[in-house]
Amino acid sequence: MNIFIRTVSLEDLDAVTSIEEICFPKAEAATKESLEYRIKTFPESFLVAVDSDNNKIIGFINGCITDSNVILDSLYEPEGGHNPNGKNQTVFGLDVLPEYQRKGIASLLMRSLMEKSKKSGKEKMVLTCKENLIGFYESFGYKNYGVSESTHGGVVWYDMIAKL
């Protein structure tokens, strides 16, 4: 399997929407409209993993740039706080199709965004995650700052921050 990472394009909208619907419950999944807004507004922070054997998008990572040290629910909304000159890179979602999971693709996506963010001068990576994923994110240098104020999707989230 040959995987490469590239910046998203608007032509990828249907593929990333489908992956989001597979990877997240409806209450937590970004809508097609939200994903389109993200692609148009911060494509530099939206990377896709492509299986070059069949040119299929198999996963992605995305998030806005902000000065906030936590993800507030308002950040998920259009005009919610994306600041192209902000100091921090958020991660809204890290999605990999189930048949491609546990093959290092999520790690490749995370390392790619972290490296790109560091090169562009960002100070921190900021995300929220469910309790069962805390260890995964800690393996990239994230620290757990406890239960988040976010109530997105009616789920308990944990604030995670990694210094770049």
C-alpha positions in Angstrom: 0.0 0.0 0.0 1.4 3.4 -1.0 0.0 6.3 0.8 0.7 10.0 0.2 -0.5 13.1 2.0 -1.6 16.2 0.2 -3.6 19.4 0.8 -7.4 19.0 0.3 -9.2 20.5 -2.8 -12.8 21.3 -3.3 -13.1 18.3 -5.6 -12.5 16.1 -2.5 -15.7 17.3 -0.8 -17.8 14.3 -1.5 -15.1 11.9 -0.4 -14.3 13.6 2.9 -18.0 14.0 3.6 -18.5 10.3 3.1 -15.5 9.4 5.4 -16.8 11.8 8.1 -20.2 10.2 8.0 -18.6 6.7 8.4 -16.1 7.7 11.2 -18.3 9.8 13.4 -21.9 9.4 14.8 -24.3 11.9 13.3 -24.4 14.2 16.3 -20.6 14.6 16.1 -20.0 14.5 12.4 -19.3 17.7 10.5 -21.9 18.4 7.8 -21.1 18.6 4.1 -21.6 22.4 4.3 -19.2 22.7 7.3 -16.6 20.6 5.5 -17.0 22.8 2.4 -16.5 25.9 4.5 -13.3 24.4 6.0 -11.9 23.5 2.6 -12.6 27.0 1.2 -11.4 28.8 4.3 -8.4 26.9 5.7 -7.2 24.4 3.1 -3.7 24.7 4.4 -4.9 23.0 7.6 -6.8 20.3 5.8 -4.8 17.3 4.6 -6.0 14.1 3.0 -4.4 10.7 2.9 -4.6 9.0 -0.6 -4.0 5.4 -1.4 -2.0 5.8 -4.6 -2.7 2.3 -5.7 -6.3 3.3 -6.5 -6.2 7.1 -6.1 -8.7 6.8 -3.3 -9.0 9.3 -0.3 -8.8 7.1 2.7 -8.6 9.6 5.5 -8.0 13.2 6.5 -7.1 15.7 9.3 -8.4 19.2 9.6 -8.7 22.1 11.9 -8.6 25.9 12.0 -5.9 28.3 13.1 -6.7 30.2 16.3 -5.2 32.0 19.3 -7.3 29.9 21.6 -5.6 27.3 23.8 -8.8 25.2 23.8 -11.4 24.2 21.3 -14.7 25.9 22.0 -17.8 24.7 20.3 -18.1 28.0 18.5 -14.9 27.2 16.5 -16.8 24.5 14.6 -19.2 27.1 13.2 -18.5 29.3 10.2 -16.9 32.5 11.3 -16.2 30.7 14.6 -12.7 32.0 15.2 -10.4 31.0 12.4 -7.6 33.4 12.4 -5.0 32.8 9.7 -2.4 34.7 11.8 -3.2 32.8 15.0 -0.5 31.0 17.0 -2.2 27.6 17.4 -3.3 24.9 15.0 -6.4 23.0 16.0 -7.5 19.5 15.0 -11.2 19.2 14.5 -11.1 15.7 13.1 -8.8 12.9 12.3 -10.7 10.4 10.2 -9.5 7.1 8.6 -11.8 4.6 6.8 -12.2 1.5 9.0 -10.6 -0.8 6.5 -7.4 1.3 6.6 -7.3 1.8 10.4 -4.4 0.4 12.5 -2.0 0.8 9.5 -0.3 4.0 10.7 -2.3 6.4 8.5 -3.8 8.4 11.3 -0.3 8.8 12.7 1.1 9.9 9.3 -1.7 12.5 9.0 -1.0 13.8 12.5 2.7 14.0 12.0 2.2 15.7 8.7 0.0 18.4 10.1 2.2 18.9 13.2 5.3 19.3 10.9 3.5 21.7 8.6 2.2 23.7 11.6 5.7 23.9 13.2 7.3 25.1 9.9 4.6 27.8 9.6 5.5 29.1 13.1 2.6 27.8 15.1 3.3 27.4 18.8 0.8 24.6 19.8 -1.5 21.9 18.5 -4.9 22.0 20.2 -7.6 19.3 20.1 -10.3 17.6 22.0 -10.8 13.8 22.2 -12.7 11.1 23.8 -11.2 9.4 26.9 -10.2 6.2 24.9 -8.0 8.3 22.6 -6.0 10.2 25.2 -3.1 7.7 25.0 -3.0 7.8 21.2 -2.6 11.6 21.3 -0.1 11.5 24.2 2.1 9.5 21.9 2.5 12.6 19.8 3.5 14.8 22.8 0.0 16.0 23.7 -0.8 16.6 27.3 -4.2 16.0 28.8 -5.7 19.1 30.5 -8.8 17.4 31.7 -12.5 17.5 30.7 -13.2 20.2 28.1 -15.9 22.8 28.2 -17.0 21.5 24.8 -20.3 19.7 24.7 -20.2 19.0 20.9 -22.4 16.1 20.0 -23.4 15.6 23.7 -20.1 13.8 24.4 -17.5 14.2 27.1 -14.3 15.6 25.5 -10.8 16.1 26.9 -8.6 19.1 26.2 -5.2 18.1 24.7 -2.3 20.4 23.8 1.1 19.7 22.3 3.8 22.3 22.1 5.5 22.5 18.7 
